[in-house]
Amino acid sequence: MDMVEAKRETLTDIKLRALYIEKRFMSNNPEETMLAESELAALQERFCDECRDFITPPMAKAVKKDFNTFLVVIDWAFDYYKKAGD
């Protein structure tokens, strides 16, 4: 497996985890919601670390501020690495 393919697999994993966490935000349990917030913050940090060569500081800030932006930037990064591998 080359580096680009590994990066795309990592991004797919991050996106799937983010979507799973999003469902947990709908819980009526405050503890579950707090845990989901913590996991999402860690996932956003992981994404920013993994994609240092793609993401800019303003993008990183936006990713951490808005969940939908996070998903969009994951898709952009995936496309970026997909093109890099072609």
C-alpha positions as CSV (number, residue, x, y, z in Angstrom):
1,M,0.0,0.0,0.0
2,D,1.5,3.4,-1.0
3,M,1.3,6.5,1.1
4,V,-1.5,8.1,-0.9
5,E,-3.7,5.0,-0.6
6,A,-3.0,4.9,3.2
7,K,-3.9,8.5,3.5
8,R,-7.2,7.9,1.7
9,E,-8.0,4.9,4.0
10,T,-7.2,7.1,7.0
11,L,-9.6,9.8,5.7
12,T,-12.3,7.3,5.1
13,D,-11.9,6.0,8.7
14,I,-12.0,9.6,10.1
15,K,-15.2,10.4,8.1
16,L,-17.0,7.2,9.2
17,R,-16.1,7.8,12.8
18,A,-17.3,11.4,12.5
19,L,-20.6,10.3,11.1
20,Y,-21.0,7.7,14.0
21,I,-20.2,10.4,16.5
22,E,-22.8,12.7,14.9
23,K,-25.5,10.2,15.7
24,R,-24.4,10.1,19.3
25,F,-25.0,13.9,19.6
26,M,-28.7,13.1,19.2
27,S,-28.8,11.2,22.5
28,N,-30.9,12.5,25.4
29,N,-28.1,11.4,27.7
30,P,-25.9,14.4,28.7
31,E,-22.9,12.1,29.5
32,E,-23.2,10.5,26.0
33,T,-23.2,14.0,24.4
34,M,-20.2,15.2,26.4
35,L,-18.3,12.0,25.5
36,A,-19.2,12.5,21.8
37,E,-17.9,16.1,22.0
38,S,-14.7,14.9,23.4
39,E,-14.3,12.2,20.8
40,L,-15.1,14.6,18.0
41,A,-12.5,17.1,19.2
42,A,-9.9,14.3,19.2
43,L,-10.9,13.2,15.8
44,Q,-10.6,16.7,14.4
45,E,-7.1,17.0,15.9
46,R,-6.2,13.6,14.3
47,F,-7.5,14.9,10.9
48,C,-5.5,18.1,11.2
49,D,-2.3,16.1,12.1
50,E,-2.8,13.6,9.3
51,C,-3.3,16.2,6.7
52,R,-0.7,18.8,7.7
53,D,0.4,19.1,4.1
54,F,-3.1,19.9,2.9
55,I,-4.9,21.8,5.6
56,T,-4.2,25.5,6.3
57,P,-4.5,27.1,9.7
58,P,-7.8,28.8,8.7
59,M,-9.2,25.5,7.5
60,A,-8.1,23.8,10.7
61,K,-10.0,26.5,12.7
62,A,-13.1,26.1,10.6
63,V,-12.9,22.3,10.9
64,K,-12.9,22.6,14.7
65,K,-15.8,25.1,14.7
66,D,-18.4,23.5,12.5
67,F,-19.2,19.8,12.0
68,N,-20.5,20.2,8.4
69,T,-17.4,22.1,7.4
70,F,-15.3,19.2,9.0
71,L,-17.1,16.7,6.6
72,V,-16.6,19.0,3.6
73,V,-12.9,19.4,4.3
74,I,-12.5,15.7,4.7
75,D,-14.0,15.2,1.3
76,W,-11.7,17.9,-0.2
77,A,-8.6,16.2,1.4
78,F,-9.8,12.8,0.0
79,D,-10.0,14.3,-3.5
80,Y,-6.7,16.0,-3.1
81,Y,-5.0,12.7,-2.2
82,K,-6.9,10.9,-4.8
83,K,-5.5,13.2,-7.5
84,A,-2.1,13.0,-6.0
85,G,-2.2,9.2,-6.5
86,D,-3.4,9.4,-10.1
